[in-house]
Amino acid sequence: MEMEEAEHVDALIDAFEEAYSKVYARSARSPSLGYLTPRRSSTARSRSRAGPAELEEVSGEPPVSSTRTVRWRDGEAQTSIIRLEEVIAGHEISGPAIVEH
């Protein structure tokens, strides 16, 4: 089947979004980023009497693992890439930055 009119493409997109929202949670849809198709999901609950862990705080910024040019709403900018594993309580991250995990 060929789509020769813009309305045909719009109708296809609408049909896809309707079917997608029936299968996946609405939170998986992001108009600006596209669609996320989860491979698995789980829910867990537990009762714990323990409070939050006491973390020793540091100062400064985490190390930058790399940089790349990223297109943001305001245009392109050289952006720091930081590994989540390197972030410690108390670190401050100056933007623009992406924290990868």
C-alpha positions as CSV (number, residue, x, y, z in Angstrom):
1,M,0.0,0.0,0.0
2,E,1.4,3.4,-0.9
3,M,0.7,6.6,1.0
4,E,0.5,9.5,-1.3
5,E,-1.2,12.1,0.9
6,A,0.0,13.6,4.1
7,E,-3.3,12.6,5.7
8,H,-2.5,9.0,5.2
9,V,0.7,9.3,7.1
10,D,-1.1,11.2,9.9
11,A,-3.7,8.5,10.1
12,L,-1.0,5.8,10.3
13,I,0.8,7.7,13.1
14,D,-2.5,8.1,15.0
15,A,-3.3,4.4,14.6
16,F,0.2,3.4,15.8
17,E,0.0,5.7,18.9
18,E,-3.4,4.3,19.8
19,A,-2.2,0.7,19.6
20,Y,1.0,1.5,21.4
21,S,-0.8,3.1,24.3
22,K,-2.9,-0.1,24.7
23,V,0.2,-2.3,24.9
24,Y,2.7,0.0,26.8
25,A,2.3,2.5,29.6
26,R,1.8,6.1,28.5
27,S,5.0,6.9,30.3
28,A,7.0,5.0,27.7
29,R,5.9,7.6,25.0
30,S,7.9,10.7,24.7
31,P,7.0,13.0,21.7
32,S,10.5,14.6,21.8
33,L,12.5,11.4,22.1
34,G,10.4,8.8,20.4
35,Y,9.2,5.5,21.9
36,L,10.6,3.2,24.5
37,T,9.7,-0.5,24.2
38,P,10.4,-2.1,27.5
39,R,11.8,-5.6,27.5
40,R,10.6,-6.4,31.0
41,S,9.2,-4.7,34.0
42,S,8.8,-5.7,37.6
43,T,7.4,-4.3,40.8
44,A,8.8,-5.1,44.2
45,R,7.8,-4.1,47.7
46,S,9.5,-4.7,51.0
47,R,9.3,-3.6,54.6
48,S,12.4,-2.2,56.1
49,R,13.0,-0.6,59.4
50,A,16.4,0.7,58.3
51,G,16.7,4.4,57.6
52,P,18.6,6.0,54.7
53,A,22.3,5.2,54.5
54,E,24.6,7.9,55.8
55,L,26.8,9.0,53.0
56,E,30.0,10.9,53.3
57,E,29.8,14.0,51.1
58,V,32.6,15.3,48.9
59,S,33.0,18.6,47.2
60,G,33.8,19.5,43.6
61,E,32.6,17.9,40.4
62,P,32.8,14.3,39.2
63,P,35.3,13.5,36.5
64,V,34.2,14.0,32.9
65,S,34.6,10.8,30.9
66,S,34.2,12.5,27.5
67,T,32.5,15.3,25.7
68,R,30.3,15.6,22.6
69,T,28.3,18.1,20.7
70,V,24.6,17.8,21.6
71,R,21.7,19.6,20.1
72,W,19.6,21.2,22.8
73,R,16.5,23.4,22.5
74,D,18.7,26.5,22.3
75,G,21.1,25.0,19.8
76,E,24.2,22.9,19.8
77,A,26.6,22.9,22.8
78,Q,29.7,21.0,23.8
79,T,28.4,18.7,26.5
80,S,30.2,16.8,29.3
81,I,29.5,13.1,29.6
82,I,29.7,11.8,33.2
83,R,29.5,8.2,34.3
84,L,26.9,7.8,37.1
85,E,29.3,5.4,38.9
86,E,31.7,8.3,39.3
87,V,29.1,10.6,41.0
88,I,29.4,10.8,44.8
89,A,27.2,12.5,47.3
90,G,28.0,16.2,47.3
91,H,29.3,16.4,43.8
92,E,28.0,19.3,41.8
93,I,27.5,19.0,38.0
94,S,27.7,22.0,35.8
95,G,25.7,21.9,32.7
96,P,25.1,21.1,30.0
97,A,25.9,17.6,31.0
98,I,24.7,14.1,30.4
99,V,25.0,11.5,33.2
100,E,25.2,8.0,31.7
101,H,24.5,4.8,33.5
